[in-house]
Amino acid sequence: MRLRTFLGLLILASSLQGCFIADELFEEEEQASDQLDLQATAEKNISKEIQSEIGEDEYTPYGFSQLKVIKPLEFVKLEDMELQLRLHPKDSTLMDSIQKQKDFIRKNKIERTAEMSHFFTLITDTTNINILEAKYTLNDTLGVMKMDPEIVLSVPKKYQLMIDYYFNEYTIIIARSYTEGKQLSKSFYRFFKDQLETYKRVDQKSAFLKHTLDICTMVKFKGNFDQDYIVQTVLQKFIKNERKDIQNYAPLKYSTLYETKNNADDSVVGYYFFHKFIGNYAEQKDTNVVLVEFSPYYQVEQIFQLDDTFESYTNRTK
């Protein structure tokens, strides 16, 4: 309503020129409306397709990407020729070329397609939640043609709350004001979400989402972004889940967390600390000192066994 009032004022103020402006804006408004209709139709069709396949599983849609229309080069060429025909409506050679192009498209069954990614969860039992993201390919009537998985992750049901927080970007950092806490939380989510989109393989993307949800849980528990708490907890989980060769692990000491920087621009490219622990390795109980390297996103990257005492390494860095 506000847009139409504004257009009316333009017409009254500028006569014929205003009419041209109004026409252009109405066309943009109509195109935007058409795009919204296409978006809504695609989302509806994808949800219906999922529901038709899952039976009685519990389906929760979280979000859809913007619909992306894929136009084959054959259609681009056809549209260019049709545009030229508008400028030269009596060009018989051009008319023949257009008909041949249409016949070629029809004969080879070439059609426009569209793509849309969808993030959702499925609950098939009482213990786990399946987190999925998939890219759907749609035909020219927005019917689902195929689905390519992008994230496939199964987590315990206790993750449900954090999935809601992560996708909706609810506030998990406590600050001096609600607004500040909300802004800090959104920046935190964006930092990890941007990195998530850099992964192309399903296993890598799924693993990083799991890692991110774990980091989110730690931040919400503490109410702030406590780096020391995060890296220490991440390492403990890593040893428990990934280093089955170490038994009866018990942490003893952690050094300060240090930054690894790029010499060219001084940007942070990772972190590291020294760690002392006791545990059984090859059936031998012993005390160990290691150097642990983390990615900028607090993933354990490498662990190096050290020979000297914990204090000898921590004193060197002071």
Summary of the structure (lengths in Angstrom):
residues: 318
radius of gyration: 28.5
end to end distance: 65.8
largest distance: 91.7
contacts: 834
relative contact order: 0.06
helix: 50%
strand: 28%
